[in-house]
Amino acid sequence: MFAVNGSTFLNNSLSGVPRFFPRSTQRVAAPPVVVAAVSSNGRPGDRNVSVLVENTSKEMVESATSSPSVIDKEAKSTVGGGVEDVYGEDSATEDMHITPWTVTVASGYPLLRDPHYNKGLAFTEKERDAHFLRGLLPPGIVSQEIQVKKMMRNMRQYQVPLQRYMAMMDLQVRNERLFYKLLIDNVEELLPVVYTPTVGEACQKYGSIFRQPQGLFISLKEKGRILEVLKNWPEKKIQVIVVTDGERILGLGDLGCQGMGIPVGKLSLYSALGGIRPSACLPVTIDVGTNNEKLLEDEFYIGLRRRRATGQEYSELLHEFMSAVKQNYGEKVLIQFEDFANHNAFDLLAKYGTSHLVFNDDIQGTASVVLAGLIAALKLVGGTLADHRFLFLGAGEAGTGIAELIALEISKQTGAPLEETRKKIWLVDSKGLIVRSRMESLQHFKRPWAHEHGPINNLADAVKSIKPTVLIGSSGAGRTFTKEIVESMSSFNEKPVILALSNPTSQSECTAEEAYKWSEGKCIFASGSPFAPVEHNGKVYPSGQANNAYIFPGFGLGLIISGAIRVHDDMLLVASEALAEQVSQENLEKGLIYPPFSNIRKISAQIAARVAEKAYKLGLATRLPQPENLVRYAESCMYSPNYRTYR
């Protein structure tokens, strides 16, 4: 007797064969079967392929003859081509129940359909013999390097970005290691494909392009059963969960269940850029409905067709999810909140920040990457952070999160109270400049930024009055940094810093071309989505990208390798400082305040080491003793997508 997928083979009969037996008079013997026990505990999630077992035809015939559960069949099969319908599935009528059973095998055709082990034409001659692949593959053997070359050639033939996205997703579910090898080796070219800006369009059309699930969908239908749902996921050793409720996807608004593209994309970057094992990553979408009428009327929409749950109904579902995650995976699993609406994002972070290892990339990740860019920009504009004035367009998750981290860094550098350092930072929301006279009507997360000043109802006037040295856009409203505003910034700053952070590209506050041309090449510019280099007056200005992917993969790796149990603001500060240190003088001379993505794995290792070091200093690390060289340790823990050799 041995275990397969948690079931047992006893007396050579398949325990999973449907209870339905069609009426007939002739008995049919079962065919030879080649199967494999997957792991010592019978769980496919552990993916430890063990001994190959072959049941001979004779044994199966003897078992079939003596077993009371023999399948009686007509002499003539209902399936064409002489294939026997051994388990009665094809002869069952539509109203009859059958059992969907599967056996995880170590070799043969199913091995080529397993994305975790499939190598395509890279299987060696020895592997093809050992794993019964002869005839299932063409005779040629192709290395992983040639496979990457071929895939990139094919990818570049697609003219539509969404087609590239779909091709990458198809590859991910077909050959996992080749997917990550392709992404790592061509990160600057493919990052905009698997994530912003293309992922935004993918989420908008997710119902139409949906082929197979790549994560867990937890809806109001599962209330009271979320722990059971989590156990349905095949992997048991989860280290990172990215979860969204789809209410504020990038700058595109409420996309409901179709926001799953965000967790899937973010976790792809956790593995490719931060080296977290793909099997340790779990994408989750919490479906509480959508207020997007267009989606509710869309026949291809894949989520609940109801208005969004709010209040107690919403909070109870989220609390059950958070409790179930901790119960199932332990307190060291990192839960990253992604693209929640403002009113829920801040509340969730505050509520669970003291009891779970939680991180909000929109609030904290964006803040950390922007702070890194500002620290690097000081080498171009001079002075310290405390010497500058900051004006934000947008006072939501990103805007207030960035502002708070800047204030914390200034407080750390100067020793001034946080209340004082906040006064160097001004925010404009949809109603104008946030000032003290508006205090009563402000949401709680905006109130720390209400300073003494007369009311101003638009950004252009705020720029002229505040005279900021740094202008940051996090509004999600495209083309709001007008020519008048950029020219004003250039009139009282020798080198104005302009960051248009909103995603996707269509929602960016201005383009790189607009920023450089309107400032006559004076500005230091970075954006949330990528822009092509700009030529102005005979000079080429490369466009920097303040992409969260610089921070969150390395940040998450640092939490994991240290066994951290909580996230602390000081970890975000050291992550920013570590990223800023990776900007070379050559980058600065080109006007870039971020390093090239081609070095992202090394950058992530540096960030991880600093975050882990801070976790140990704060007493939040549980993985003891502390490694002597954290950078080397971080690099050694990183997942490699190179093909493995099979026995």
Secondary structure, DSSP 8 states (H G I E B T S, - for coil): -EEETTEEEETTEETT--S-----SEE-----EEEE---TT--GGG-----EEEE-HHHHHHHHHH-TT--EE-SS-SSGGG---TTSSSSS-TTS---------SSSHHHHT-TTT--GGG--HHHHHHTT-TTTS-S----HHHHHHHHHHHHHT--SHHHHHHHHHHHHTT-HHHHHHHHHHTHHHHHHHHSTTHHHHHHHTHHHH--S--SEEEEGGGTT-HHHHHHHSS-----EEEEE-SSS-TTS---GGGGGHHHHHHHHHHHHHH---GGGEEEEEEE-----HHHHT-TT--S--S----HHHHHHHHHHHHHHHHHHH-TTSEEEE-S--HHHHHHHHHHHTTTS-EEEIIIIIHHHHHHHHHHHHHHHH-S-GGG--EEEE--SHHHHHHHHHHHHHHHHHH---HHHHGGGEEEEETTEE-BGGGGGGS-TTTGGG-BS-----SHHHHHHHH--SEEEE-SS-TT-S-HHHHHHHHHS-SS-EEEE--SSGGG-SS-HHHHHHHTTT--EEEESS----EEETTEEE--EE--GGGTHHHHHHHHHHHT-SS--HHHHHHHHHHHHHT--HHHHHTT-SS--GGGHHHHHHHHHHHHHHHHHHTT---S-S--S-HHHHHHHHS---S-----
